[in-house]
Amino acid sequence: MTLNRPLKTILAAAFAASMASTAYAGGTLRYATVGEPPSLDQHVVTSDLATTIAHHMFEGLYTFDAANAPQPLLAESDRLENDGKTIVITLRKDVTFHDGTDMTSADVVASLKRWGEHGSRGSLLFSNVESVEATGDHEVTIRLSKPFGPWKNLMAFINGGPAIYPASVVADAGKAPISPENYIGTGPYKFGEWQANRHVELVRFDDYDSPSGAADGYAGERKANFDALRFIPVPDVGTRVSGLQAGDYDYAESIPGDLFADLDANPQVTTIVNGGPLFGLVFMNSKDGPLKENFALRRAIQTAIDKVPALQVAIGPDKLWRANGSFLPKGNVWYTEAGAENFSRGDADTARSLAKEAGYNGEPIKFMVSTNYPFHYDTAIVYTKQLAQAGFNIDLQVYDWATLIKKRAEPDQWDLFFTHHGFVPDPILISVMNDNYPGWWTTPEKAALKAKFTESADPAERQKLWGEIQALIYEQVPTMKTGDVYTYNIASTKLTGLGEATLIWPHFWNVDK
C-alpha cells in the first residue's frame, strides 16, 4: 500500500510525474466553432473557419510575423535575379510530410502549379508567372513576365493560398477540393478524423520539424503541446458561451458584441480581440452622377463626417472599434498616417462651404445601404444625419444585400454605397485598388502609383508608395474608410500561451493547458 512506502520514494515518484507532465500538456483542446467548414483544402477554399483548422496542418513557404511582414516557413531563404523577374527560393531540408516522406522541390512545384491554375488567389500571382521549376532538390525558381512586388505576401497568406502538399496528392488534382484522406501537410498537427456534424480532429505530428527562431505572430517556433485539437460545430452562440463557462469547451469563436462587457469582466473567461479588423467603406461613384470627377465635392462630404459617434452607435464597446484612418491597423507593417488627418473631421460649416465651392446646389445624393449587416445600416443613419446638418440632400436607399450588390454594378443607380472589407496581407488586395470594382476609380494618378507599387520588390519602397496611395485616396476620395471593427473570441482561463491576438486566425501551437 502507498502508506507503507518510504517518504523518499513517494516524493521521488511525485517529482518524476510532475516533470513528465510539464513536457507537454497532452489531452485534447476543444474548440467550439460556428459550424462545419466546406473543406480544408487551402488551395481552393477561402473560408476563415477552414483556415482556422487547416493552418495547424498545412504550411506554406512563408508566413506572417506579428507586424504582418512575411517570414520564411518551409522556405529557408530567397533571392531575386534578372531585375526582380526571377525568384529563387531555397527550401528547408529537414521537413517531413505527415505520410513520412521528405518534402522536396518537386512537391513545392506541383503545389504551386495547382494553386496557380485552380487556387482561389493563385491567379493574382500566376498572371505574371512564365514558369515554375525545380532547379535543385531543395530549390525552386519562378520566372515572371515583369517584377511583381506582392509575391511573397501572397505566398504567406495561407487562406486560399499555396499550402504545400506532396506531389503525389496534387500533381493530378484539379479544382475540386482534395478529399480528407489526402490531407497531408507538414504542420505540427496532422489530420485525424472528420465526423460530420460532430467534430474535425487533428492529432499531434510527432515527427514535426519546427522552423527556428522565437515565436512571432505565425512565424518562428511551433510546438504541439496537445495530443489532439478537436473542432466542434456549435451553431448556437448561447451554447458556445455557456459551454465554455461550464468547461465543455476550451475556446469558442465569434461571440456577439453585446455580450462583450459582461464576458470581459468575468474572471472565469478570457476575451481575445482578433487582431485583423474588418473596416467599413463608403464608395463614391466615379462613372456617373454628381460625384463623377468632382473631387472637391467628395472632400466636402468627407469633411462633414465624424466617424466616432457612428462607431459608438453601430459597434458599442470601445475595445471592439478604432477610429483609425490608416487602411491597415497600427502595428502592421503597412500602417501609415498619410492623409489620415482628413479621416474624421466632422466639420459641418467647412463642409457646407466646400460643397458650395464645388458647385453643389442641393441635388439628391443616392446612398445605398443594406440591413443585412446591422453595422452598415446603423452607421449610415448617423452619417445621413451629419450630412444633412452640412446641407447635403441624402436619399438613403435601403436594400437587402443581394439587391445592393446587383444595383452597385449599375452606375446610374447610386452615388454612395456602404460595404466592408476583410483584413488582407497586402494593400494591393484592398478593393479600391481594383479598377473594376464598383466605384471604378481609374485616375491617371492612381495608375502611375499602382504600377510602381506593384512592380517594386523593395519592402521599404513599397511602404513609402503605399503612403502616397493612401494620401491620394484622401485627396480624390474614391472611398471613405469608416473605422476598424474587431471581432472577438473567448477562452478558458486555463489556457496559457495564447499571447496577444495580432493576426486573423487563432493558432494552438505553443499553447498549453
C-alpha positions as CSV (number, residue, x, y, z in Angstrom):
1,M,0.0,0.0,0.0
2,T,1.1,3.6,-0.7
3,L,1.1,4.4,3.1
4,N,3.8,1.9,3.7
5,R,6.2,3.2,1.0
6,P,9.2,5.3,2.2
7,L,8.5,9.0,2.1
8,K,11.6,9.5,-0.1
9,T,10.2,7.1,-2.7
10,I,6.8,8.8,-2.7
11,L,8.4,12.2,-3.2
12,A,10.7,10.9,-6.0
13,A,7.7,9.4,-7.8
14,A,5.7,12.7,-7.4
15,F,8.6,14.7,-8.8
16,A,9.0,12.4,-11.8
17,A,5.3,12.6,-12.6
18,S,5.4,16.4,-12.3
19,M,8.4,16.7,-14.6
20,A,6.7,14.3,-17.1
21,S,3.5,16.4,-17.1
22,T,5.4,19.6,-18.0
23,A,6.9,18.1,-21.1
24,Y,3.6,18.8,-22.9
25,A,0.1,19.3,-21.8
26,G,-1.4,16.3,-23.6
27,G,-5.1,15.9,-23.7
28,T,-7.5,17.4,-26.2
29,L,-8.2,21.1,-26.8
30,R,-11.9,21.5,-27.6
31,Y,-12.8,24.4,-29.9
32,A,-16.4,25.4,-30.4
33,T,-16.8,26.7,-34.0
34,V,-19.8,28.4,-35.6
35,G,-20.3,25.4,-38.0
36,E,-18.6,22.9,-40.3
37,P,-16.1,24.0,-43.0
38,P,-16.8,23.2,-46.6
39,S,-13.4,21.6,-47.0
40,L,-9.9,22.0,-45.5
41,D,-8.1,22.3,-48.9
42,Q,-6.4,25.6,-48.6
43,H,-5.7,26.0,-52.3
44,V,-9.4,26.3,-53.3
45,V,-11.2,27.4,-50.1
46,T,-11.1,30.8,-48.5
47,S,-13.4,30.1,-45.5
48,D,-11.9,31.5,-42.3
49,L,-13.4,28.5,-40.5
50,A,-11.5,26.2,-42.8
51,T,-8.2,28.1,-42.3
52,T,-8.6,28.2,-38.5
53,I,-8.4,24.4,-38.6
54,A,-6.2,23.8,-41.6
55,H,-3.2,26.1,-40.8
56,H,-2.3,23.7,-38.0
57,M,-1.9,21.0,-40.6
58,F,-0.8,22.7,-43.8
59,E,2.1,25.1,-44.2
60,G,3.3,27.4,-47.0
61,L,6.7,28.6,-48.0
62,Y,6.2,31.8,-46.0
63,T,4.0,33.0,-43.1
64,F,3.5,36.3,-41.3
65,D,5.1,37.7,-38.1
66,A,3.2,39.9,-35.7
67,A,3.8,43.0,-37.8
68,N,2.3,41.2,-40.8
69,A,5.7,41.0,-42.5
70,P,6.4,37.8,-44.5
71,Q,8.9,35.4,-42.9
72,P,10.2,32.0,-44.1
73,L,8.3,28.9,-43.0
74,L,9.1,26.0,-45.4
75,A,11.4,28.2,-47.3
76,E,14.9,28.8,-45.9
77,S,15.9,31.8,-48.0
78,D,15.3,33.5,-51.3
79,R,16.9,35.9,-53.8
80,L,15.8,38.0,-56.8
81,E,17.6,38.0,-60.1
82,N,17.0,39.5,-63.5
83,D,15.8,42.8,-62.2
84,G,13.2,41.2,-60.0
85,K,11.7,38.9,-62.7
86,T,13.3,35.7,-61.4
87,I,12.7,34.4,-57.8
88,V,14.9,31.7,-56.5
89,I,13.7,30.0,-53.3
90,T,15.9,27.7,-51.2
91,L,13.8,25.2,-49.2
92,R,14.5,23.8,-45.7
93,K,16.0,20.3,-45.9
94,D,14.6,18.9,-42.7
95,V,10.9,18.9,-43.5
96,T,8.8,15.7,-43.3
97,F,5.2,15.3,-44.6
98,H,2.6,13.6,-42.4
99,D,2.9,10.4,-44.6
100,G,6.6,10.2,-43.6
101,T,8.1,11.3,-46.9
102,D,10.6,14.2,-47.2
103,M,9.5,17.5,-48.8
104,T,11.5,18.4,-51.9
105,S,11.2,20.9,-54.7
106,A,9.1,18.5,-56.7
107,D,6.3,18.8,-54.1
108,V,6.6,22.6,-54.0
109,V,6.5,22.9,-57.8
110,A,3.4,20.6,-58.0
111,S,1.6,22.6,-55.2
112,L,2.4,26.0,-56.7
113,K,1.2,24.9,-60.2
114,R,-2.1,23.6,-58.9
115,W,-2.6,26.7,-56.8
116,G,-1.7,29.0,-59.7
117,E,-4.2,27.2,-62.0
118,H,-7.1,26.4,-59.7
119,G,-6.4,28.3,-56.5
120,S,-8.7,30.9,-55.1
121,R,-5.9,33.5,-55.1
122,G,-3.4,31.9,-57.3
123,S,-4.1,33.9,-60.4
124,L,-3.2,37.1,-58.7
125,L,0.4,36.0,-58.8
126,F,0.4,33.5,-61.7
127,S,-1.0,36.0,-64.2
128,N,2.6,37.2,-64.1
129,V,4.3,33.8,-64.0
130,E,6.1,32.4,-67.0
131,S,7.4,29.2,-65.4
132,V,7.9,27.4,-62.1
133,E,10.6,24.7,-62.0
134,A,12.7,22.7,-59.7
135,T,16.3,23.8,-60.1
136,G,17.7,21.5,-57.4
137,D,16.3,19.0,-54.9
138,H,15.6,21.9,-52.5
139,E,15.5,24.9,-54.8
140,V,12.6,26.3,-56.8
141,T,12.9,29.0,-59.5
142,I,9.9,31.2,-60.5
143,R,10.2,33.3,-63.7
144,L,7.9,36.3,-64.0
145,S,6.9,38.3,-67.1
146,K,7.5,41.5,-65.1
147,P,8.5,42.3,-61.5
148,F,5.7,41.7,-59.0
149,G,6.2,43.1,-55.5
150,P,3.4,41.4,-53.6
151,W,4.6,37.9,-54.5
152,K,5.9,37.0,-51.0
153,N,2.8,38.4,-49.2
154,L,0.5,36.3,-51.4
155,M,2.6,33.2,-50.7
156,A,2.5,33.9,-47.0
157,F,-1.4,34.2,-47.0
158,I,-2.4,30.6,-46.3
159,N,-6.2,31.3,-46.7
160,G,-6.9,30.3,-50.3
161,G,-3.1,30.2,-50.5
162,P,-0.2,28.0,-51.7
163,A,-0.1,25.3,-49.0
164,I,2.5,22.7,-49.8
165,Y,1.2,19.1,-50.4
166,P,3.1,16.0,-51.6
167,A,3.3,15.9,-55.4
168,S,1.6,12.6,-55.3
169,V,-1.6,14.4,-53.9
170,V,-1.7,17.5,-56.1
171,A,0.1,16.6,-59.4
172,D,-3.2,15.4,-60.9
173,A,-5.6,17.3,-58.7
174,G,-8.0,19.7,-60.3
175,K,-10.2,22.4,-59.0
176,A,-12.3,20.1,-56.9
177,P,-11.3,20.1,-53.2
178,I,-8.9,17.4,-52.1
179,S,-10.6,14.7,-50.1
180,P,-9.8,14.2,-46.4
181,E,-7.7,11.0,-46.9
182,N,-5.3,13.3,-48.8
183,Y,-5.0,15.9,-46.2
184,I,-1.2,15.5,-45.9
185,G,0.8,18.5,-44.8
186,T,3.9,19.4,-42.9
187,G,2.4,21.2,-39.8
188,P,2.6,20.4,-36.1
189,Y,-0.7,18.6,-36.2
190,K,-2.0,16.1,-38.8
191,F,-5.4,15.0,-39.9
192,G,-7.1,12.6,-37.5
193,E,-10.8,12.3,-38.4
194,W,-13.9,14.2,-39.6
195,Q,-17.2,13.0,-38.1
196,A,-19.9,15.0,-39.9
197,N,-21.8,17.4,-37.6
198,R,-19.7,16.2,-34.6
199,H,-16.1,17.3,-35.0
200,V,-12.9,17.6,-37.0
201,E,-10.0,16.3,-35.1
202,L,-6.3,16.9,-35.7
203,V,-3.6,14.9,-33.8
204,R,0.0,15.7,-32.8
205,F,2.6,15.0,-35.5
206,D,5.5,13.6,-33.5
207,D,8.0,14.0,-36.4
208,Y,7.3,17.7,-36.9
209,D,10.3,19.8,-37.8
210,S,9.7,23.3,-36.4
211,P,11.2,26.4,-38.0
212,S,13.8,28.1,-35.9
213,G,13.6,31.4,-34.0
214,A,11.4,32.8,-31.3
215,A,7.6,32.6,-31.9
216,D,6.4,35.9,-33.5
217,G,2.9,36.0,-34.9
218,Y,2.7,32.9,-37.0
219,A,6.4,32.8,-37.6
220,G,9.2,31.1,-35.5
221,E,9.0,28.0,-33.3
222,R,5.9,25.9,-33.4
223,K,5.4,23.3,-30.6
224,A,2.4,21.0,-30.4
225,N,1.6,20.6,-26.7
226,F,-1.8,18.8,-27.1
227,D,-2.4,15.3,-28.1
228,A,-5.3,16.5,-30.3
229,L,-7.2,19.6,-31.4
230,R,-11.0,18.9,-31.7
231,F,-13.1,21.5,-33.6
232,I,-16.7,21.0,-32.7
233,P,-19.6,22.7,-34.7
234,V,-21.8,24.6,-32.2
235,P,-24.0,27.0,-34.3
236,D,-25.9,28.5,-31.3
237,V,-23.9,31.3,-29.7
238,G,-25.6,30.8,-26.4
239,T,-24.4,27.2,-26.3
240,R,-20.9,28.2,-27.2
241,V,-20.7,30.7,-24.4
242,S,-22.4,28.6,-21.7
243,G,-20.4,25.5,-22.8
244,L,-17.1,27.3,-22.4
245,Q,-18.2,28.6,-19.0
246,A,-19.2,25.1,-17.9
247,G,-15.9,23.6,-19.1
248,D,-17.3,21.7,-22.0
249,Y,-15.1,23.7,-24.4
250,D,-11.7,25.4,-24.0
251,Y,-12.2,28.0,-26.8
252,A,-15.2,29.5,-28.6
253,E,-15.3,31.8,-31.6
254,S,-17.5,34.6,-33.0
255,I,-19.2,36.0,-29.9
256,P,-21.6,39.0,-30.3
257,G,-20.5,42.4,-29.3
258,D,-23.5,42.9,-26.9
259,L,-22.0,40.2,-24.7
260,F,-18.5,41.6,-24.6
261,A,-18.7,43.8,-21.5
262,D,-20.1,41.0,-19.3
263,L,-17.6,38.4,-20.6
264,D,-14.7,40.8,-20.4
265,A,-15.5,41.4,-16.8
266,N,-15.9,37.7,-16.0
267,P,-12.7,36.4,-14.2
268,Q,-13.5,32.9,-15.4
269,V,-13.3,33.9,-19.1
270,T,-10.5,35.2,-21.2
271,T,-11.7,37.5,-24.0
272,I,-9.5,37.6,-27.1
273,V,-10.0,40.5,-29.5
274,N,-8.9,39.4,-33.0
275,G,-6.1,41.5,-34.4
276,G,-7.1,41.5,-38.1
277,P,-10.0,44.0,-38.2
278,L,-12.8,44.5,-40.6
279,F,-13.2,48.0,-41.9
280,G,-16.3,49.7,-43.3
281,L,-16.0,51.5,-46.7
282,V,-18.4,54.1,-48.3
283,F,-17.7,54.0,-52.1
284,M,-18.3,57.0,-54.3
285,N,-19.4,56.8,-57.9
286,S,-16.6,57.8,-60.4
287,K,-18.7,56.9,-63.5
288,D,-22.0,58.7,-63.1
289,G,-23.9,61.3,-61.0
290,P,-22.9,64.4,-59.1
291,L,-19.7,62.9,-57.7
292,K,-18.2,61.9,-61.0
293,E,-14.7,63.5,-61.2
294,N,-15.8,66.1,-58.6
295,F,-13.1,65.5,-56.1
296,A,-13.9,68.8,-54.3
297,L,-17.5,67.7,-53.6
298,R,-16.2,64.3,-52.4
299,R,-13.9,66.1,-50.0
300,A,-16.8,68.2,-48.7
301,I,-18.7,65.0,-47.9
302,Q,-15.7,63.5,-46.2
303,T,-15.2,66.7,-44.2
304,A,-18.8,66.6,-42.8
305,I,-18.5,63.2,-41.2
306,D,-17.4,62.5,-37.6
307,K,-16.7,58.7,-37.5
308,V,-16.6,58.3,-33.7
309,P,-20.4,58.7,-33.0
310,A,-21.2,56.2,-35.7
311,L,-18.7,53.6,-34.3
312,Q,-20.2,54.1,-30.8
313,V,-23.7,53.6,-32.1
314,A,-23.0,50.7,-34.6
315,I,-20.4,48.8,-32.7
316,G,-20.6,49.7,-29.0
317,P,-17.8,48.6,-26.6
318,D,-14.7,50.8,-27.0
319,K,-12.4,47.7,-27.2
320,L,-14.2,46.5,-30.4
321,W,-13.5,49.5,-32.6
322,R,-10.8,52.0,-33.6
323,A,-11.3,55.4,-35.3
324,N,-8.2,54.6,-37.4
325,G,-7.7,56.5,-40.6
326,S,-5.0,54.1,-41.8
327,F,-6.2,51.4,-44.1
328,L,-4.2,48.9,-42.1
329,P,-4.1,48.9,-38.3
330,K,-1.4,50.3,-36.0
331,G,1.4,47.7,-35.5
332,N,1.0,46.5,-39.1
333,V,3.9,46.9,-41.5
334,W,1.6,48.9,-43.8
335,Y,0.3,51.3,-41.2
336,T,0.6,54.9,-42.3
337,E,-0.9,58.2,-41.2
338,A,-0.6,59.7,-44.7
339,G,-3.8,61.7,-45.4
340,A,-5.5,60.5,-42.2
341,E,-5.9,64.0,-40.8
342,N,-9.0,64.1,-43.1
343,F,-10.4,60.8,-41.8
344,S,-12.9,62.2,-39.3
345,R,-13.1,66.0,-39.3
346,G,-16.8,66.3,-38.5
347,D,-16.8,70.0,-39.6
348,A,-20.3,70.8,-40.9
349,D,-19.6,74.5,-41.6
350,T,-16.5,73.9,-43.6
351,A,-18.2,71.0,-45.4
352,R,-21.0,73.3,-46.4
353,S,-18.6,75.9,-47.7
354,L,-16.6,73.4,-49.6
355,A,-19.7,71.9,-51.2
356,K,-20.8,75.4,-52.4
357,E,-17.4,76.0,-53.9
358,A,-17.6,72.6,-55.6
359,G,-20.9,73.6,-57.3
360,Y,-23.3,71.6,-55.2
361,N,-26.9,73.0,-55.3
362,G,-28.8,70.5,-53.2
363,E,-29.1,67.8,-55.8
364,P,-30.2,64.4,-54.3
365,I,-27.2,62.1,-53.5
366,K,-28.3,58.4,-53.5
367,F,-26.8,56.5,-50.7
368,M,-27.3,52.7,-50.8
369,V,-27.1,50.6,-47.6
370,S,-28.2,47.1,-46.5
371,T,-29.9,46.0,-43.3
372,N,-28.4,42.5,-43.7
373,Y,-25.3,44.0,-41.9
374,P,-26.7,46.0,-38.9
375,F,-23.4,48.0,-38.5
376,H,-23.7,49.1,-42.1
377,Y,-27.3,50.4,-41.6
378,D,-26.6,52.0,-38.1
379,T,-23.5,53.8,-39.4
380,A,-25.4,55.0,-42.5
381,I,-28.1,56.5,-40.3
382,V,-25.6,58.6,-38.3
383,Y,-23.8,59.7,-41.5
384,T,-27.0,60.7,-43.1
385,K,-27.9,63.0,-40.2
386,Q,-24.4,64.5,-40.2
387,L,-24.5,65.2,-43.9
388,A,-28.0,66.7,-43.6
389,Q,-26.6,69.1,-41.0
390,A,-23.9,70.2,-43.5
391,G,-26.6,70.9,-46.2
392,F,-26.4,67.7,-48.2
393,N,-29.6,66.2,-49.6
394,I,-29.1,62.5,-48.9
395,D,-31.5,60.0,-50.5
396,L,-30.9,56.9,-48.2
397,Q,-31.9,53.8,-50.1
398,V,-32.2,50.6,-48.0
399,Y,-32.0,47.2,-49.7
400,D,-31.2,43.6,-48.9
401,W,-27.6,42.7,-49.6
402,A,-28.3,40.8,-52.8
403,T,-30.2,43.7,-54.3
404,L,-27.4,46.2,-53.3
405,I,-24.8,44.0,-55.0
406,K,-26.8,44.0,-58.2
407,K,-27.5,47.7,-58.2
408,R,-23.9,48.7,-57.4
409,A,-22.9,47.3,-60.7
410,E,-25.2,49.8,-62.5
411,P,-23.5,53.3,-62.4
412,D,-26.8,55.2,-62.8
413,Q,-28.4,53.6,-59.7
414,W,-26.3,55.1,-56.9
415,D,-23.8,57.8,-55.8
416,L,-22.6,56.2,-52.5
417,F,-22.9,52.7,-51.1
418,F,-21.8,51.1,-47.9
419,T,-19.8,47.8,-47.7
420,H,-17.0,46.4,-45.6
421,H,-13.6,44.8,-46.2
422,G,-11.8,41.9,-44.5
423,F,-8.2,42.0,-43.4
424,V,-5.7,41.5,-46.2
425,P,-1.9,40.9,-46.2
426,D,-1.1,43.4,-48.9
427,P,-2.8,46.7,-49.8
428,I,-2.9,45.7,-53.5
429,L,-5.8,43.4,-52.5
430,I,-8.0,46.2,-51.0
431,S,-11.0,46.6,-53.3
432,V,-10.4,50.3,-54.0
433,M,-7.2,49.3,-55.8
434,N,-9.2,47.2,-58.2
435,D,-10.0,49.3,-61.3
436,N,-13.1,47.2,-62.0
437,Y,-14.6,47.3,-58.5
438,P,-17.9,49.4,-58.4
439,G,-16.8,52.9,-57.9
440,W,-14.4,52.5,-60.8
441,W,-11.6,54.7,-59.6
442,T,-9.2,54.8,-62.5
443,T,-7.4,58.2,-62.4
444,P,-4.0,58.7,-64.1
445,E,-2.5,59.5,-60.6
446,K,-3.7,56.2,-59.3
447,A,-2.5,54.2,-62.3
448,A,1.0,55.7,-62.0
449,L,1.4,54.9,-58.3
450,K,-0.2,51.5,-58.6
451,A,2.2,50.5,-61.3
452,K,5.2,51.5,-59.2
453,F,3.7,49.8,-56.1
454,T,3.1,46.6,-57.9
455,E,6.4,46.3,-59.7
456,S,8.7,47.2,-56.8
457,A,10.2,44.4,-54.8
458,D,11.8,46.6,-52.2
459,P,9.7,46.5,-49.0
460,A,10.7,50.0,-47.8
461,E,9.9,51.5,-51.2
462,R,6.6,49.7,-51.3
463,Q,5.7,51.1,-47.8
464,K,6.6,54.6,-49.0
465,L,4.5,54.2,-52.2
466,W,1.5,52.9,-50.2
467,G,1.7,56.0,-48.1
468,E,1.4,58.1,-51.3
469,I,-1.5,56.0,-52.5
470,Q,-3.4,56.4,-49.2
471,A,-2.8,60.2,-49.3
472,L,-4.2,60.1,-52.9
473,I,-7.3,58.3,-51.6
474,Y,-7.9,61.0,-49.1
475,E,-7.4,63.6,-51.8
476,Q,-9.6,62.1,-54.6
477,V,-11.9,60.2,-52.1
478,P,-12.9,57.2,-54.2
479,T,-14.0,55.7,-50.9
480,M,-14.2,56.7,-47.2
481,K,-13.0,54.3,-44.6
482,T,-15.4,54.2,-41.6
483,G,-13.1,52.7,-39.0
484,D,-11.8,49.4,-37.7
485,V,-14.2,46.8,-36.3
486,Y,-12.9,43.9,-34.2
487,T,-14.5,40.6,-33.6
488,Y,-13.6,38.5,-30.5
489,N,-13.4,35.0,-29.2
490,I,-13.4,33.6,-25.7
491,A,-11.2,31.1,-24.0
492,S,-10.8,29.2,-20.7
493,T,-8.5,30.9,-18.3
494,K,-6.7,27.5,-18.0
495,L,-5.2,28.0,-21.5
496,T,-1.7,29.5,-21.4
497,G,0.4,30.8,-24.3
498,L,-2.4,32.3,-26.3
499,G,-0.5,35.6,-26.3
500,E,-1.8,38.8,-27.9
501,A,-4.1,38.2,-30.9
502,T,-2.2,40.1,-33.7
503,L,-3.4,38.5,-36.9
504,I,-6.5,36.8,-38.2
505,W,-6.9,33.1,-37.2
506,P,-6.2,31.7,-33.7
507,H,-3.5,29.1,-33.5
508,F,-2.8,26.5,-30.9
509,W,0.8,25.6,-31.4
510,N,2.8,26.9,-28.3
511,V,-0.5,26.8,-26.3
512,D,-0.7,24.8,-23.1
513,K,-3.3,23.9,-20.5
